[in-house]
Amino acid sequence: MMNKESSPQDQKSVTSTAADVAQNNVFERFARAGFVVSGVVHLLIGYIAIRLALGGSGSADQSGAMAELAGKPGGVFALWVGVVAFLAMALWRLAEAALGSSSSPSSDDKKKEFFNRAKALGISLVYFGFAFTAFGFARGSGKSSSGQSAGITARLMENTLGTIALVIGGIAIIAVGVYHVYKGASQNFLDDLKGTPSNFVRRLGTVGYVAKGLAIAAVGVLVLLAVNSSEPGKSSGLDGAFKTLGAQPYGVALLILAGLGIITYGLYCFVMARSTKM
């Protein structure tokens, strides 16, 4: 049997299908709303981190932000909107993973295409996770992300395969963080936007991506430290990373800077809501 490569017509058909999915008016609006809700969540995470630095309490992660939102007037309704928006965002990224990007059609660079599709799949899983977390808090049954992370780590550390999976996962999380730092420092994020971004948007994206990348990498480091010391409680997610940072010398200043960085990324999410290519 002869292997047959996809013809230009087949590739054009797939790209057209991806465009039809992404550019459906209702679907696109909900997907863009996902960026808005993500922005609000990051603003709240940054606010909680700064509050921790100043002696307050809270969980500086997605669950803490959603718990904070749920306690505000209209917060539960906003969380239900978030569930739908996050699902739309997840499905959009899933369509990109399966069909390719409509804004960046497949090229002859197969490695780049594979990387882009793998990245889209990873992002879709993150947004499915956001949707699940928002759903829990909207129903009044949300749980702490840091507690869940430590619990999962403890169960995986009960056997060798689980420990190996944790090490691989920790390294992968660090790699994602490094990629965010690189994307911010190189300003590659500008390729995702329509038009010619202003200098303010460039600065916002640069600071936001670098700050988020450092935070993500810190989560991966905590996973590896938990495995190395056989203390699953150290693997407490983003909240644990912020609290570990706050416990260092000059921790208050560092935690405030980290919080401001996450807030900056939250503001950049609003730019993505308006200008991301879809």
One Martini backbone bead per residue (centre of mass of N, CA, C, O) as a GRO file, in nm:
protein
  278
    1MET     BB    1   0.096   0.036   0.023
    2MET     BB    2   0.062   0.371  -0.034
    3ASN     BB    3   0.182   0.669   0.063
    4LYS     BB    4  -0.017   0.966   0.130
    5GLU     BB    5  -0.001   1.285   0.103
    6SER     BB    6  -0.113   1.579   0.163
    7SER     BB    7  -0.284   1.794  -0.003
    8PRO     BB    8  -0.345   2.122  -0.053
    9GLN     BB    9  -0.652   2.078  -0.041
   10ASP     BB   10  -0.660   1.937   0.233
   11GLN     BB   11  -0.524   2.164   0.397
   12LYS     BB   12  -0.733   2.380   0.324
   13SER     BB   13  -0.976   2.232   0.451
   14VAL     BB   14  -0.869   2.226   0.741
   15THR     BB   15  -0.829   2.530   0.775
   16SER     BB   16  -1.127   2.600   0.719
   17THR     BB   17  -1.239   2.446   0.960
   18ALA     BB   18  -1.088   2.604   1.179
   19ALA     BB   19  -1.209   2.878   1.102
   20ASP     BB   20  -1.508   2.807   1.147
   21VAL     BB   21  -1.476   2.756   1.448
   22ALA     BB   22  -1.329   3.026   1.543
   23GLN     BB   23  -1.538   3.236   1.364
   24ASN     BB   24  -1.767   3.198   1.526
   25ASN     BB   25  -1.926   3.440   1.683
   26VAL     BB   26  -2.011   3.304   1.950
   27PHE     BB   27  -1.756   3.142   2.007
   28GLU     BB   28  -1.555   3.379   2.001
   29ARG     BB   29  -1.674   3.542   2.237
   30PHE     BB   30  -1.632   3.325   2.453
   31ALA     BB   31  -1.330   3.287   2.411
   32ARG     BB   32  -1.256   3.583   2.476
   33ALA     BB   33  -1.380   3.573   2.761
   34GLY     BB   34  -1.159   3.388   2.874
   35PHE     BB   35  -0.949   3.613   2.895
   36VAL     BB   36  -1.102   3.790   3.093
   37VAL     BB   37  -1.127   3.586   3.324
   38SER     BB   38  -0.825   3.533   3.345
   39GLY     BB   39  -0.757   3.823   3.422
   40VAL     BB   40  -0.914   3.832   3.686
   41VAL     BB   41  -0.766   3.598   3.822
   42HIS     BB   42  -0.481   3.731   3.812
   43LEU     BB   43  -0.552   3.981   3.974
   44LEU     BB   44  -0.629   3.822   4.234
   45ILE     BB   45  -0.364   3.676   4.276
   46GLY     BB   46  -0.192   3.931   4.305
   47TYR     BB   47  -0.351   4.050   4.543
   48ILE     BB   48  -0.304   3.815   4.741
   49ALA     BB   49   0.004   3.828   4.741
   50ILE     BB   50   0.018   4.113   4.860
   51ARG     BB   51  -0.145   4.050   5.114
   52LEU     BB   52   0.058   3.847   5.225
   53ALA     BB   53   0.297   4.048   5.246
   54LEU     BB   54   0.105   4.232   5.456
   55GLY     BB   55  -0.034   3.986   5.651
   56GLY     BB   56  -0.236   3.825   5.518
   57SER     BB   57  -0.474   3.615   5.359
   58GLY     BB   58  -0.467   3.321   5.153
   59SER     BB   59  -0.486   3.197   4.808
   60ALA     BB   60  -0.234   3.221   4.548
   61ASP     BB   61  -0.464   3.107   4.331
   62GLN     BB   62  -0.721   2.994   4.153
   63SER     BB   63  -0.896   2.910   4.398
   64GLY     BB   64  -0.862   3.172   4.559
   65ALA     BB   65  -0.979   3.361   4.343
   66MET     BB   66  -1.261   3.217   4.322
   67ALA     BB   67  -1.336   3.249   4.618
   68GLU     BB   68  -1.326   3.555   4.616
   69LEU     BB   69  -1.542   3.592   4.395
   70ALA     BB   70  -1.778   3.430   4.533
   71GLY     BB   71  -1.791   3.658   4.778
   72LYS     BB   72  -1.911   3.844   4.574
   73PRO     BB   73  -2.116   4.034   4.417
   74GLY     BB   74  -2.190   3.829   4.144
   75GLY     BB   75  -1.975   3.594   4.150
   76VAL     BB   76  -2.133   3.339   4.067
   77PHE     BB   77  -2.214   3.437   3.789
   78ALA     BB   78  -1.923   3.482   3.690
   79LEU     BB   79  -1.845   3.181   3.713
   80TRP     BB   80  -2.046   3.073   3.502
   81VAL     BB   81  -1.926   3.236   3.275
   82GLY     BB   82  -1.645   3.108   3.308
   83VAL     BB   83  -1.716   2.823   3.231
   84VAL     BB   84  -1.799   2.885   2.938
   85ALA     BB   85  -1.542   3.038   2.851
   86PHE     BB   86  -1.336   2.813   2.914
   87LEU     BB   87  -1.461   2.603   2.727
   88ALA     BB   88  -1.429   2.763   2.466
   89MET     BB   89  -1.124   2.788   2.485
   90ALA     BB   90  -1.062   2.483   2.495
   91LEU     BB   91  -1.198   2.414   2.220
   92TRP     BB   92  -1.028   2.592   2.045
   93ARG     BB   93  -0.753   2.456   2.115
   94LEU     BB   94  -0.844   2.174   2.028
   95ALA     BB   95  -0.888   2.247   1.733
   96GLU     BB   96  -0.592   2.327   1.683
   97ALA     BB   97  -0.471   2.049   1.754
   98ALA     BB   98  -0.638   1.892   1.525
   99LEU     BB   99  -0.636   2.128   1.266
  100GLY     BB  100  -0.512   2.382   1.329
  101SER     BB  101  -0.436   2.704   1.254
  102SER     BB  102  -0.606   2.971   1.103
  103SER     BB  103  -0.377   3.203   1.152
  104SER     BB  104  -0.149   2.948   1.116
  105PRO     BB  105  -0.086   2.775   0.880
  106SER     BB  106   0.043   2.516   0.755
  107SER     BB  107   0.365   2.402   0.710
  108ASP     BB  108   0.671   2.248   0.625
  109ASP     BB  109   0.718   2.266   0.937
  110LYS     BB  110   0.671   1.999   1.135
  111LYS     BB  111   0.788   2.078   1.411
  112LYS     BB  112   0.626   2.337   1.447
  113GLU     BB  113   0.348   2.208   1.418
  114PHE     BB  114   0.373   2.014   1.655
  115PHE     BB  115   0.424   2.227   1.872
  116ASN     BB  116   0.161   2.391   1.832
  117ARG     BB  117  -0.032   2.154   1.891
  118ALA     BB  118   0.077   2.080   2.171
  119LYS     BB  119   0.024   2.356   2.295
  120ALA     BB  120  -0.282   2.361   2.246
  121LEU     BB  121  -0.340   2.112   2.418
  122GLY     BB  122  -0.229   2.219   2.686
  123ILE     BB  123  -0.415   2.469   2.702
  124SER     BB  124  -0.682   2.315   2.700
  125LEU     BB  125  -0.634   2.169   2.971
  126VAL     BB  126  -0.616   2.421   3.143
  127TYR     BB  127  -0.910   2.525   3.075
  128PHE     BB  128  -1.056   2.280   3.179
  129GLY     BB  129  -0.955   2.324   3.468
  130PHE     BB  130  -1.082   2.601   3.509
  131ALA     BB  131  -1.372   2.511   3.462
  132PHE     BB  132  -1.383   2.308   3.697
  133THR     BB  133  -1.319   2.509   3.922
  134ALA     BB  134  -1.550   2.709   3.866
  135PHE     BB  135  -1.776   2.502   3.903
  136GLY     BB  136  -1.724   2.442   4.200
  137PHE     BB  137  -1.762   2.740   4.307
  138ALA     BB  138  -2.046   2.788   4.187
  139ARG     BB  139  -2.161   2.534   4.371
  140GLY     BB  140  -1.992   2.537   4.657
  141SER     BB  141  -1.734   2.296   4.601
  142GLY     BB  142  -1.463   2.409   4.636
  143LYS     BB  143  -1.105   2.355   4.617
  144SER     BB  144  -0.788   2.339   4.704
  145SER     BB  145  -0.510   2.334   4.507
  146SER     BB  146  -0.282   2.279   4.712
  147GLY     BB  147  -0.411   2.029   4.846
  148GLN     BB  148  -0.438   1.860   4.588
  149SER     BB  149  -0.140   1.858   4.508
  150ALA     BB  150  -0.035   1.717   4.765
  151GLY     BB  151  -0.211   1.462   4.738
  152ILE     BB  152  -0.108   1.364   4.465
  153THR     BB  153   0.188   1.345   4.546
  154ALA     BB  154   0.154   1.134   4.771
  155ARG     BB  155   0.042   0.907   4.589
  156LEU     BB  156   0.281   0.894   4.383
  157MET     BB  157   0.508   0.837   4.615
  158GLU     BB  158   0.426   0.524   4.672
  159ASN     BB  159   0.582   0.487   4.392
  160THR     BB  160   0.809   0.475   4.141
  161LEU     BB  161   0.641   0.569   3.898
  162GLY     BB  162   0.527   0.819   4.039
  163THR     BB  163   0.800   0.956   4.091
  164ILE     BB  164   0.883   0.979   3.796
  165ALA     BB  165   0.639   1.147   3.711
  166LEU     BB  166   0.709   1.389   3.892
  167VAL     BB  167   0.979   1.460   3.767
  168ILE     BB  168   0.874   1.505   3.483
  169GLY     BB  169   0.662   1.716   3.564
  170GLY     BB  170   0.856   1.925   3.689
  171ILE     BB  171   1.024   1.970   3.433
  172ALA     BB  172   0.786   2.056   3.254
  173ILE     BB  173   0.705   2.304   3.419
  174ILE     BB  174   0.973   2.451   3.390
  175ALA     BB  175   0.964   2.463   3.079
  176VAL     BB  176   0.711   2.640   3.066
  177GLY     BB  177   0.832   2.876   3.221
  178VAL     BB  178   1.069   2.929   3.029
  179TYR     BB  179   0.893   2.988   2.783
  180HIS     BB  180   0.756   3.239   2.898
  181VAL     BB  181   1.012   3.401   2.937
  182TYR     BB  182   1.099   3.393   2.641
  183LYS     BB  183   0.841   3.517   2.520
  184GLY     BB  184   0.877   3.786   2.669
  185ALA     BB  185   1.178   3.866   2.602
  186SER     BB  186   1.126   3.827   2.274
  187GLN     BB  187   0.824   3.903   2.190
  188ASN     BB  188   0.649   3.661   2.055
  189PHE     BB  189   0.353   3.746   2.136
  190LEU     BB  190   0.302   3.941   1.891
  191ASP     BB  191   0.215   3.710   1.685
  192ASP     BB  192  -0.083   3.680   1.827
  193LEU     BB  193  -0.144   3.963   1.713
  194LYS     BB  194  -0.315   4.218   1.591
  195GLY     BB  195  -0.144   4.424   1.431
  196THR     BB  196   0.013   4.711   1.599
  197PRO     BB  197   0.153   4.729   1.881
  198SER     BB  198   0.217   4.898   2.144
  199ASN     BB  199   0.448   4.976   2.379
  200PHE     BB  200   0.266   4.907   2.617
  201VAL     BB  201   0.199   4.618   2.528
  202ARG     BB  202   0.487   4.517   2.521
  203ARG     BB  203   0.545   4.561   2.824
  204LEU     BB  204   0.314   4.401   2.938
  205GLY     BB  205   0.391   4.125   2.811
  206THR     BB  206   0.677   4.098   2.913
  207VAL     BB  207   0.623   4.110   3.218
  208GLY     BB  208   0.397   3.898   3.234
  209TYR     BB  209   0.546   3.648   3.117
  210VAL     BB  210   0.787   3.647   3.308
  211ALA     BB  211   0.631   3.628   3.574
  212LYS     BB  212   0.475   3.368   3.507
  213GLY     BB  213   0.719   3.190   3.445
  214LEU     BB  214   0.848   3.203   3.727
  215ALA     BB  215   0.604   3.081   3.876
  216ILE     BB  216   0.591   2.811   3.726
  217ALA     BB  217   0.882   2.719   3.786
  218ALA     BB  218   0.844   2.713   4.096
  219VAL     BB  219   0.646   2.479   4.096
  220GLY     BB  220   0.844   2.269   3.979
  221VAL     BB  221   1.054   2.291   4.205
  222LEU     BB  222   0.865   2.192   4.433
  223VAL     BB  223   0.826   1.910   4.322
  224LEU     BB  224   1.126   1.825   4.338
  225LEU     BB  225   1.160   1.881   4.643
  226ALA     BB  226   0.946   1.680   4.737
  227VAL     BB  227   1.088   1.429   4.625
  228ASN     BB  228   1.372   1.466   4.757
  229SER     BB  229   1.229   1.487   5.068
  230SER     BB  230   0.956   1.335   5.104
  231GLU     BB  231   0.750   1.609   5.084
  232PRO     BB  232   0.440   1.670   4.962
  233GLY     BB  233   0.372   1.954   5.096
  234LYS     BB  234   0.565   2.122   4.899
  235SER     BB  235   0.345   2.054   4.673
  236SER     BB  236   0.151   2.365   4.651
  237GLY     BB  237   0.187   2.528   4.419
  238LEU     BB  238   0.143   2.860   4.374
  239ASP     BB  239   0.101   2.926   4.671
  240GLY     BB  240   0.365   2.794   4.767
  241ALA     BB  241   0.554   2.972   4.599
  242PHE     BB  242   0.479   3.242   4.732
  243LYS     BB  243   0.535   3.157   5.031
  244THR     BB  244   0.832   3.087   4.985
  245LEU     BB  245   0.916   3.367   4.890
  246GLY     BB  246   0.818   3.519   5.157
  247ALA     BB  247   1.045   3.352   5.340
  248GLN     BB  248   1.256   3.518   5.233
  249PRO     BB  249   1.475   3.734   5.191
  250TYR     BB  250   1.289   3.996   5.109
  251GLY     BB  251   0.995   3.874   5.073
  252VAL     BB  252   0.801   4.112   5.058
  253ALA     BB  253   0.916   4.244   4.803
  254LEU     BB  254   0.902   3.991   4.621
  255LEU     BB  255   0.594   3.943   4.650
  256ILE     BB  256   0.503   4.212   4.536
  257LEU     BB  257   0.639   4.181   4.259
  258ALA     BB  258   0.493   3.920   4.182
  259GLY     BB  259   0.207   4.035   4.200
  260LEU     BB  260   0.249   4.257   3.986
  261GLY     BB  261   0.318   4.061   3.757
  262ILE     BB  262   0.043   3.912   3.754
  263ILE     BB  263  -0.124   4.164   3.703
  264THR     BB  264   0.004   4.226   3.429
  265TYR     BB  265  -0.099   3.968   3.296
  266GLY     BB  266  -0.397   4.031   3.339
  267LEU     BB  267  -0.395   4.283   3.156
  268TYR     BB  268  -0.302   4.129   2.899
  269CYS     BB  269  -0.557   3.955   2.868
  270PHE     BB  270  -0.727   4.193   2.758
  271VAL     BB  271  -0.570   4.218   2.499
  272MET     BB  272  -0.627   3.929   2.396
  273ALA     BB  273  -0.936   3.956   2.382
  274ARG     BB  274  -0.910   4.168   2.138
  275SER     BB  275  -0.622   4.069   1.955
  276THR     BB  276  -0.639   3.782   1.902
  277LYS     BB  277  -0.589   3.538   1.690
  278MET     BB  278  -0.867   3.327   1.516
   0.00000   0.00000   0.00000
